[in-house]
Amino acid sequence: MNQTKINILSNFAGRSFIAILSIVFVPIYLHYLSVEMYGIIGFFASIQAFLFLLDGGISPTLNREVARLTAFPEKAQELRDLSRTLEVLCWALAIVVCSIALVAAPAAANYWLRSETISPAIISEALMIMSVAFAFQWSVGFYTGGMYGLQEQKYLNIINGFVAVIRSVGSFVVLAFVSPTIKAFLIWQLIAAVLNCVLLGVVFWKKLPSSVDKPRFRSSLLRDVWRYAAGMAGTSLVVLVLTQTDKLILSKMLTLEDFGYYSLAITLAGTSIGLIVGSIQTTYFPQFSQLVAQERFDELRELYHRACQVMSFFLIPVVSIIAFFSYEILLVWTRKPEIAEKTWILLTLVAIGTGLNGLMHLPYYAQLAFGITKIGLWQNIFAVVFLIPLMIYGTTHYGAVGGAMGWVILNFSYTIVGLQVMHRMILKGELKKWYLSDVGLPLILAVAVNGVAYFMFTRGLPVFTSSAQTVIIITITFSLTVLTSSFSIPTIRHFVIRRVLGV
């Protein structure tokens, strides 16, 4: 088995394990914390996304540079020095941002969030604990970028899986036997973040190529990467404005309970879809970067389409099943009809928007492999000017559903406009194949299979009488979707014919 397949399987297995833990334990957390308290966590997740932009593009820069420099063994000392330089910057920024968040927490609790049952003092305390955890989680992101650049996904996923068990099981024990409060829950999350940071930092430095001298901070190395990092930071800023504005508006306009429902939809869709997108993109990006560095562009074209087809095979069936069977999935997951009733439309829209966004990740990372950040930056600036007002209008007039609809429209526009611009600059002549073979056919078949199944089972046949029957129907539909994808996507079809059927 080649390194690419090992990395994909390792990423997918590791992220799947973490995602399953998250999905399994969220209903348990809701039992002790309530939807309203979960809304606090959802709010800080949005704020944290904004704070991550202050990373300045350090983590993706480390990923790219590690992948590039490891192709040249004679540059081991430069690689270690650059890693130390970026590490110092990362920790310095983490401390500054953490301090700002700590100072701002009381104001957010008193003047932004609206709770009917939780006092501002408790909300402020929760935000302050999450601010400290954020500093360590930010550094986890830095070391994760380095591990991906080294293509050491196996060790990365082992560490993350171990910490996920500690985080999830420990949180349950704390809530059930120590203190069923959000403070106790978040303190344990902080402990897990510290552990994750320490383990990843130690392993990252051990896996870097050895050199004669110790790694040291060299500001001169920043001259070679600052343009790329600045471009990444600029692009990230605009993307975060686009993707988080709806959440910030909703957190102000809605009660924490209503915002908690929206956060649940994001958790379920983001966790399930994110594990697929993250597993695949982080496997292929270092390879894209190495092929560009070595000017092997014909191989890059083949790898680009193969990667996009792998993404479609794993992503489209999951998005389809969540979008069509959102109410049924929520009901089985939470066992609370009131939560399912208030969340299912949100989940459908968030899943569609996040799925479209996921399909764009590999084209975006292909741009980054060429060192091109301006495409993403300018298309996102354009989107801010024209689409953010639409999202604000939708949220203002239609609440959470309006914000979620804006997310769908935004990402649909990316698949139309963004790809057109990209393929006129790099990988020219490959756009038609992306639309037809990589994404189009499997998407059409998935919608057809799930649409027929949904209307048969929910409109025509009264079979949704128990959770077991619901799970069986959803499993059958998902399996049929995967089967049709297997034979409609060239890369997967050839794999099945050669390896499974032995032809």
MARMARBA-96378 format. One line per 10 residues: their letters; for each residue x negated, y negated, z negated of C-alpha. Coordinates in steps of 0.02 Angstrom, whole numbers, plus 50000, padded with zeros to 5 digits. Layout:
BEGIN
a = X Y Z; ...
This chain:
BEGIN
mnqtkinils = 50000 50000 50000; 49925 49832 50054; 49902 49684 49938; 50051 49589 50009; 50173 49729 49969; 50097 49753 49797; 50117 49567 49761; 50296 49562 49824; 50346 49714 49722; 50255 49650 49569
nfagrsfiai = 50335 49478 49583; 50506 49549 49614; 50495 49678 49475; 50428 49552 49350; 50552 49416 49393; 50695 49540 49401; 50654 49601 49227; 50651 49423 49160; 50810 49378 49253; 50901 49530 49185
lsivfvpiyl = 50848 49485 49009; 50910 49308 49034; 51077 49362 49105; 51104 49494 48971; 51063 49380 48826; 51155 49221 48879; 51326 49290 48825; 51246 49338 48659; 51179 49163 48636; 51351 49093 48678
hylsvemygi = 51425 49200 48540; 51318 49110 48411; 51289 48939 48490; 51450 48900 48588; 51464 48825 48762; 51439 48650 48692; 51270 48690 48617; 51222 48776 48779; 51260 48609 48863; 51120 48529 48762
igffasiqaf = 50998 48657 48831; 51064 48625 49006; 51041 48437 48987; 50861 48455 48931; 50826 48574 49075; 50873 48433 49193; 50767 48306 49099; 50623 48430 49098; 50635 48445 49287; 50611 48257 49301
lflldggisp = 50466 48260 49180; 50380 48394 49283; 50359 48269 49426; 50229 48182 49317; 50125 48338 49344; 50062 48237 49492; 50057 48390 49603; 49922 48470 49495; 49996 48645 49488; 50032 48667 49674
tlnrevarlt = 49863 48589 49711; 49778 48718 49600; 49875 48856 49686; 49822 48798 49859; 49640 48762 49815; 49615 48926 49722; 49687 49022 49870; 49577 48924 49991; 49414 48930 49894; 49425 49114 49850
afpekaqelr = 49408 49149 50036; 49228 49083 50020; 49132 49175 49881; 48988 49049 49888; 49106 48915 49820; 49139 49001 49653; 49058 48861 49552; 49160 48728 49642; 49318 48829 49609; 49285 48843 49422
dlsrtlevlc = 49239 48659 49407; 49396 48606 49501; 49502 48719 49390; 49427 48639 49233; 49453 48464 49303; 49635 48494 49345; 49663 48583 49178; 49603 48431 49081; 49719 48318 49180; 49865 48437 49155
walaivvcsi = 49847 48442 48966; 49822 48254 48953; 49981 48221 49051; 50076 48353 48951; 50032 48266 48787; 50082 48094 48855; 50248 48155 48924; 50287 48253 48766; 50259 48095 48663; 50377 47995 48775
alvaapaaan = 50511 48129 48762; 50497 48133 48572; 50523 47945 48562; 50670 47949 48684; 50762 48095 48601; 50862 47993 48473; 50922 47872 48607; 50979 48014 48719; 51073 48094 48575; 51162 47933 48525
ywlrsetisp = 51195 47845 48689; 51197 47975 48829; 51269 48141 48773; 51449 48152 48713; 51493 48288 48590; 51656 48315 48498; 51587 48431 48364; 51396 48412 48356; 51320 48262 48267; 51191 48151 48356
aiisealmim = 51063 48197 48222; 51073 48382 48268; 51065 48343 48454; 50914 48230 48427; 50823 48363 48326; 50857 48492 48461; 50790 48377 48598; 50632 48344 48497; 50595 48529 48475; 50622 48557 48661
svafafqwsv = 50503 48412 48698; 50361 48499 48608; 50402 48664 48693; 50399 48572 48859; 50215 48524 48838; 50166 48707 48826; 50286 48759 48963; 50208 48629 49077; 50038 48708 49050; 50115 48879 49082
gfytggmygl = 50162 48811 49253; 49982 48757 49282; 49908 48927 49241; 50044 49012 49341; 49994 48912 49494; 49815 48969 49470; 49864 49151 49451; 49965 49143 49611; 49818 49066 49701; 49710 49212 49641
qeqkylniin = 49849 49331 49698; 49846 49410 49525; 50034 49430 49517; 50022 49596 49427; 49942 49522 49271; 50051 49367 49281; 50211 49469 49281; 50152 49583 49141; 50119 49432 49030; 50281 49344 49076
gfvavirsvg = 50381 49503 49051; 50305 49533 48880; 50339 49354 48825; 50517 49363 48894; 50552 49513 48782; 50480 49421 48632; 50582 49266 48676; 50749 49353 48708; 50748 49488 48575; 50671 49370 48448
sfvvlafvsp = 50804 49239 48481; 50941 49367 48452; 50861 49423 48288; 50843 49243 48229; 51023 49199 48272; 51097 49359 48202; 50994 49381 48043; 50906 49217 48001; 51006 49065 48053; 51142 49050 48188
tikafliwql = 51093 48871 48231; 51022 48787 48384; 50873 48727 48280; 50821 48905 48236; 50850 48961 48415; 50741 48823 48488; 50600 48846 48362; 50585 49026 48420; 50585 48966 48601; 50440 48851 48555
iaavlncvll = 50342 48996 48479; 50368 49098 48637; 50308 48953 48746; 50147 48936 48645; 50114 49123 48660; 50145 49120 48847; 50028 48973 48872; 49885 49051 48773; 49896 49221 48859; 49903 49149 49035
gvvfwkklps = 49762 49027 49002; 49645 49165 48940; 49684 49283 49084; 49671 49147 49217; 49494 49101 49165; 49441 49282 49154; 49504 49317 49331; 49418 49169 49413; 49260 49216 49511; 49107 49206 49401
svdkprfrss = 48974 49072 49423; 48802 49031 49357; 48851 48877 49258; 48996 48846 49141; 49145 48756 49217; 49145 48569 49187; 49251 48416 49222; 49197 48334 49386; 49297 48182 49437; 49211 48186 49607
llrdvwryaa = 49309 48342 49653; 49471 48245 49640; 49425 48146 49795; 49450 48301 49901; 49622 48345 49833; 49704 48182 49777; 49794 48150 49942; 49872 48322 49939; 49918 48307 49755; 49990 48133 49782
gmagtslvvl = 50093 48194 49928; 50157 48338 49824; 50199 48220 49681; 50292 48101 49797; 50389 48242 49877; 50429 48315 49706; 50493 48148 49645; 50617 48131 49787; 50669 48313 49778; 50702 48299 49592
vltqtdklil = 50806 48142 49617; 50909 48239 49743; 50928 48399 49645; 50950 48330 49469; 51054 48172 49494; 51218 48268 49490; 51169 48350 49326; 51118 48187 49244; 51278 48101 49300; 51383 48247 49238
skmltledfg = 51292 48250 49071; 51342 48068 49047; 51521 48080 49113; 51575 48247 49042; 51583 48313 48866; 51446 48433 48816; 51571 48576 48826; 51617 48539 49007; 51434 48512 49051; 51400 48679 48969
yyslaitlag = 51510 48765 49098; 51413 48682 49237; 51250 48737 49155; 51314 48916 49149; 51344 48913 49337; 51168 48847 49365; 51095 48978 49248; 51177 49126 49335; 51148 49066 49513; 50977 48993 49478
tsiglivgsi = 50913 49146 49385; 50970 49276 49511; 50924 49177 49666; 50769 49100 49591; 50689 49267 49553; 50702 49315 49736; 50640 49151 49807; 50499 49135 49680; 50439 49313 49704; 50425 49297 49892
qttyfpqfsq = 50363 49118 49913; 50223 49138 49787; 50166 49297 49874; 50154 49221 50047; 50094 49043 50011; 49914 49094 49969; 49910 49198 50129; 49976 49052 50231; 49839 48942 50157; 49701 49067 50194
lvaqerfdel = 49756 49094 50375; 49761 48906 50404; 49589 48884 50324; 49520 49020 50438; 49616 48952 50591; 49701 49119 50626; 49859 49039 50693; 49928 49186 50793; 49925 49292 50636; 50006 49148 50542
relyhracqv = 50153 49145 50663; 50183 49330 50640; 50168 49318 50452; 50284 49166 50446; 50427 49258 50531; 50396 49418 50435; 50402 49320 50272; 50562 49228 50321; 50645 49393 50367; 50595 49470 50201
msfflipvvs = 50669 49318 50114; 50833 49338 50210; 50843 49524 50169; 50834 49496 49982; 50918 49326 49969; 51071 49330 50083; 51158 49483 50006; 51139 49412 49830; 51204 49239 49877; 51350 49315 49972
iiaffsyeil = 51408 49426 49830; 51397 49285 49702; 51487 49161 49815; 51633 49277 49858; 51653 49365 49690; 51608 49223 49571; 51763 49238 49460; 51748 49427 49443; 51561 49417 49404; 51588 49284 49271
lvwtrkpeia = 51729 49383 49192; 51624 49541 49179; 51472 49443 49120; 51551 49339 48982; 51710 49439 48949; 51796 49272 48921; 51934 49228 49047; 51931 49044 48998; 51747 49030 49042; 51773 49121 49208
ektwilltlv = 51921 49010 49252; 51826 48848 49218; 51664 48902 49302; 51699 49009 49456; 51717 48869 49584; 51558 48789 49517; 51465 48954 49529; 51519 48979 49710; 51460 48807 49763; 51298 48813 49664
aigtglnglm = 51258 48985 49737; 51285 48926 49916; 51181 48768 49891; 51042 48860 49801; 51041 48997 49933; 51020 48871 50074; 50882 48788 49974; 50797 48956 49952; 50794 48988 50139; 50697 48826 50161
hlpyyaqlaf = 50558 48869 50040; 50447 48968 50158; 50455 48837 50297; 50411 48707 50165; 50264 48809 50101; 50203 48833 50279; 50193 48643 50290; 50094 48637 50128; 49974 48769 50193; 49930 48647 50333
gitkiglwqn = 49908 48511 50202; 50062 48420 50270; 50171 48339 50139; 50245 48194 50237; 50382 48297 50321; 50461 48347 50157; 50432 48174 50084; 50516 48077 50225; 50662 48195 50249; 50696 48184 50063
ifavvflipl = 50686 47995 50063; 50812 47996 50206; 50922 48112 50105; 50912 47998 49953; 50973 47850 50055; 51119 47939 50136; 51165 48086 50026; 51139 48028 49847; 51284 47904 49864; 51391 48049 49924
miygtthyga = 51342 48153 49773; 51378 48009 49654; 51547 47979 49736; 51591 48164 49726; 51540 48176 49544; 51632 48016 49497; 51796 48066 49580; 51795 48256 49568; 51684 48292 49420; 51572 48445 49418
vggamgwvil = 51648 48515 49579; 51605 48354 49671; 51425 48361 49611; 51409 48543 49663; 51482 48505 49835; 51350 48370 49858; 51217 48502 49822; 51288 48611 49962; 51294 48468 50089; 51117 48416 50045
nfsytivglq = 51040 48586 50075; 51142 48619 50231; 51070 48460 50306; 50894 48524 50268; 50921 48679 50374; 50976 48571 50520; 50863 48417 50513; 50711 48474 50414; 50672 48625 50520; 50688 48526 50682
vmhrmilkge = 50555 48403 50624; 50439 48536 50554; 50435 48645 50710; 50391 48497 50819; 50232 48472 50718; 50177 48647 50669; 50223 48823 50724; 50294 48750 50884; 50417 48857 50980; 50462 48964 50829
lkkwylsdvg = 50624 48876 50776; 50742 48975 50887; 50678 49139 50817; 50704 49073 50639; 50885 49027 50673; 50931 49185 50767; 50825 49330 50705; 50758 49274 50536; 50919 49204 50463; 51068 49188 50581
lplilavavn = 51119 49367 50617; 51100 49436 50440; 51194 49285 50371; 51342 49308 50490; 51354 49493 50450; 51342 49463 50262; 51483 49335 50267; 51589 49455 50371; 51563 49604 50254; 51594 49505 50094
gvayfmftrg = 51740 49409 50168; 51831 49568 50220; 51793 49652 50053; 51853 49501 49953; 52020 49486 50041; 52048 49673 50040; 52014 49698 49856; 52075 49534 49782; 52221 49495 49897; 52279 49659 49970
lpvftssaqt = 52243 49793 49840; 52275 49778 49651; 52117 49868 49599; 52036 49737 49485; 52114 49810 49330; 51956 49845 49230; 51775 49791 49219; 51717 49962 49280; 51822 49950 49438; 51761 49773 49467
viiititfsl = 51580 49827 49453; 51609 49974 49571; 51690 49865 49704; 51556 49732 49693; 51419 49865 49700; 51495 49946 49855; 51512 49778 49941; 51334 49730 49897; 51268 49897 49959; 51358 49876 50126
tvltssfsip = 51285 49701 50142; 51109 49766 50110; 51137 49906 50236; 51191 49787 50374; 51045 49673 50333; 50925 49820 50346; 50970 49850 50528; 50996 49669 50581; 50827 49603 50523; 50683 49662 50636
tirhfvirrv = 50549 49675 50500; 50661 49776 50384; 50732 49881 50525; 50559 49933 50583; 50509 49973 50404; 50663 50082 50379; 50638 50174 50543; 50454 50208 50513; 50444 50237 50327; 50617 50298 50277
lgv = 50679 50390 50430; 50505 50443 50484; 50535 50401 50667
